[in-house]
Structure formats: C-alpha cells, structure tokens
C-alpha cells in the first residue's frame, strides 16, 4: 500500500473475506473546503442502541489521534467515546526494563489484547469499563489509577495494531486507515518519542481497512464523509432495532457514491436515471431475497447433482403511480414475465390522499406482492396502497415494500399500522421538514426521473 496518494481511497471489505472493491474520489490536497452542512441529530428513540464501533489504525505518528478528535468534534454530541490501544500496553518485566531500548513496543505481544477485547465487549453490552492508565516513562501501568469509560452510541478504538487480531476486527462496524508520508511520520515520532517515551523507530502498517485517509487530519473531505456516514448508520441502527421488519441493504462506499450522485441537484437527467436504476436493481434483488423458496435439485453439465432452491412462482409487482413506475424495469429484469399492477393515489388539498385508480391482477390474493415507490416520506400514500392490497385479499405478511430512501416518520407510520409486512430500502434519511419533504432527500423523484421537472 503506498504511503502517499493524491486522492481519497475507499476500500470496502466484502462479507466473504478480505477482498476489496474501491471507489476513488479526488479531494483537495491542502486547505480545507468550505464548511459542509452537518446532518441533524438522529431522532431520539426509547430503545436500546447497538453501538457503532470504529477502528482507526495507521503507521506510528500518522495522525490517528487528530482524525479521531476531528470526527468526535463534528458529531456535535456526547455519544462518542475514544479508547486508545496504548492504554493496554503490558507492563515490562524487570529484565525487559533493563533493555527497554531494545524492546519492540510496536509488536502485537506488547499489548494485552485479551483485556482490550473485554473492554470493547463490555462497552458494546452497554456497561462502563475501567480503562487502565499506562505510564510511558516508567513503562508500566498505574496500579491505582483508571479512566472510567461509559457506554455510548459510537466507540472509536484507535491504535497502530487494532486491526491485527481478527477477534478485535470482528467487533468493528467501520475500519479506517490513516496514511501519511513516511518522512512526516518519522519527524513526528522523533519529536514525540525522544521527549515522552524514549523508543526506537518502527512503523507498522496493518491490514483490512474500509477507508484509507491520506494526509491524516488535513483531509477534511474524507473526515466529513465519514461523519455523515456515521450519522446515517446511527439512525438506521435505531429504527432497525425497533422494527425488525425493516431491512437496509448493506452499505458500501460504492452505494454511498451512487447516493451522492443522485442527490446532487446538478446531475444530468441521463446520469440521474442511470445511477437510480443501479440502486433500484440492488433494492429489488434484496427484496426478492425475502420471498419463500422451495428446495430443488438439478443435474449440472458435469453430470453432478446440485441441490439449490426454486424461485417463488406466485409473485407480482405493484407500483404507486407515478414514481413507482421507475422501478418496474428493474423488477422485470430480475423476474421474467412478472405481472405488474398499478395504484394511483392523489393528494386532495386538506382532505388528505384519495385513491383515484387501481389495476391489479385478478388473482393478486394468491400472490406475494412487491410494492414499489422510490421514496417513503410521510407514509400516508403507502398506507392507503397497503390497505387496498389487504382488502383485495393479500395477506399483510405477503407484502414487501421497496424504496430507495425512507424517512423515519414514514417508517414509524407504516410499521405501526402494518407490523407484518417488510420494508426494504437502501438508506434511511434524517427526517421530514416542515413541508413534509425528506431531508436531505433527493427532491421530486418522479419529475427528475421522467424529465418533467422545471
């Protein structure tokens, strides 16, 4: 991995193992950009939260602590705690102390990894932990002093070897590697270690990062993006714990990049449609994964027997006109010859929403239904469409509602009334504004997709 680059490299570890797919976004190399809008705080909910654990690693004196401090400052709340791997150094034996200048403090054996594991697991369980305090001049722990760390929504674990042990890595939701030129790190370390620690130089670069940040704390674009991602994931974690029937497709920086493009008001119509179609296809594929299946055996060209599954045959799509029609092509591409019905619901001033038109398959009560609408805002239109399907005989548990983005208010509205259906979305946004528009949102999707916006 190179020490110096001129862009932000994002690398996402796939679920199958340590293989990476990347998205590169160019950023400034010196002065920070104009201050970007900070996402509002996620809705406060009375439910236990699953902590979001971030690992931050990098070579010695690469700027890890600076990056952590900037992330904490930009989150603008007190729900973040920082745990330093340095606190878990083992105390030196008398023999090791006599040869301290030969001791390798940057080796995995220098740390008490078992205690570090216990600390993170305890914090993730919602309990506080007494973190040891290490004396870098005496090279041992302060026996009667501890730092009490309380459980929180975000736990940042920082250190040069936090990615070394697979058990520690498996506890992390995001892994960040801070990459800085070797000569810069050398200068920083000489200045720090000759004054504070008296150590020899030995920089270590370890494995498996989701995000690589060149230039450390100087790279404001990368840090802003990470903070926005954390805000989004916190909101998703809250709602997915409250409603187990809500599914958010696994976020990668490829998906995040496509969201960035379609949310940009300056994007061309052609690119908006192209990247919207890509995201819609992912949502449709994820939704199909929630359908029932039957076991099926086939004979392969080698004459071998393969035991697999057979697709659900009784299926149809129903689009809420007109935005939902943008999702029909992706559904047809995934399900050959699928039947698609339509529901038109019109906003009638202060009288709310009214059903104007519906055309559904005659045997819809016998089918599983994929309900299509790219944006779930207030949930009022969705509720009317779902109620109509139930009145037509479709069991509530046979309905899967597919959309690109959802507002928390819409999720609450739909899930409280219809707890047995499933919602599949690619991202949960922050909130609705006073005009009942999703924020940050992506505008009037139908107008942008079909080219009828002003």
Secondary structure, 3 states (H helix, E strand, C coil): CCCCCCEEEEEEECCCCCCEEEEEEECCCCCCCCCCCCCCCCCCCCCCCCCEEEEEEECCCCCHHHHHHHHHHHHCCCCEEEEEHHHHECCCCHHHHHCHHHCCCCCHHHECHHHHHHHHHHHHCCCCEEEEEEECCCCEEEEEEEEEECCCCEEEEECCCCCCCHHHHCCCCEEEEEECCHHHHHHHHHHHHHHHCCCCCCCCCCCCCCEEEECHHHCHHHHHHHHHHHHHHHHHHHHHHHCCCEEECCCCHHHHHHHHHHHCCCCCHHHHHHHHHHHHHHHHHHHHCCCCCEEEEEECCCCCEEEEEECCCCEEEEEEECHHHHHHHHHHHHCCCCEEEEEEEEECHHHCEEEEEEECCCCHHHCEEEEECCEECCCHHHHHHHHHHHHCCCCHHHEEEEEEEECHHHHHHHHHHCCCCEEEEEEECCEECCCCCEECCCCCHHHHHHCCCC
